[in-house]
Amino acid sequence: MSAGTQLRGRVVDGDEEPLSGRIVVGERRGTDAPVGHWTTDGDGAFVIESDGGVDGGALDPDEVTFTVRNPMRGGAKERVRRRERVDRGDGLGLRLVVAAPSVAMHGASEHRGMNDAACTEMGPIRSHRFYTQFPRLDVYERDEALLRTLGGAGDDGTDAPMIEPADDPVGDAETPAAYGIFAQFVDHDITFDPTSDIDRRNDPAALRNFRTPALDLDSVYRHGSETAPYLYDHEGDEAHLITGEAEGIGDRPDGLPGTDLQRNGQGRALIGDPRNDENVVVSQL
């Protein structure tokens, strides 16, 4: 194929059904140098505009490897099982047959944070694993005596570095406290790890993030009114959550002031992320 010509491609599954909305990524074989990326249309077709090759020469499709990703499944990679060159009559054609798993979830799509990548407006973002920021550092070996000293657990508790004397406050911080509360809310929306335990050793490279690195507010709205109908106001505006005036629950005499979340008979908030009810300010936010 000469420089500046087009390569017409088509993506289908094993049953010859066209796959629309797929992201096809091209890289030069053996170099990982990007050629470009394209989106398939309703017929599974896409068009590659040749860039003339690395040295300005012709681009042979056999020199390009293709990766197919499905944005509807969080950018999950669909393995190319077979690629075929075809003569379309109006030019060279390329046919990619991929293994497209059909995993349907009743009433909803798969949670993006549980896939290989989160698909955002900026494209796929790999975020499905937690890890340590400085993995080469030595493992921290805690000193029990040091921790007790820091917390003032020994003797009379005086001179503990982490304890503020009641009669000598350090004063007000320059940063408004609301920033800390808002940061806690944002943290709950972009990270969630329900599997690890602080009381046991965990492999940091194996911890999976069940959220996405985008403020998509699933910690509040979950996946929408179809999968979490109990959160929404179906008699009014279904875009809004059900809230109400705070009332006393159980042994609590007056409840929380102002507006409160829905709660069950045991006082547990009905909300997308239980951590958002850790304190009054976050729950009302």
Secondary structure, 3 states (H helix, E strand, C coil): CCCCCEEEEEEECCCCCECCCCEEEEEECCCCCEEEEEECCCCCEEEEECCCCCCCCCCCHHHEEEEEEEHHHCCEEECEEEEEEEECCCCEEEEEEECCCCCCECCECCCHHHCCCEEECCEEECCCECCCCCCCCCCCCCCHHHHHHHHCCCCCCCCCCCCCCCCCCCCCCCCCHHHHHHHHHHHHHHCCCCCCCCCCCCCHHHCECCCCCCCCCHHHHCCCCCCCHHHECCCCCCCCECEEECCCCCCCCCCCCCEEECECCCCCECCCCHHHHCCHHHHHC
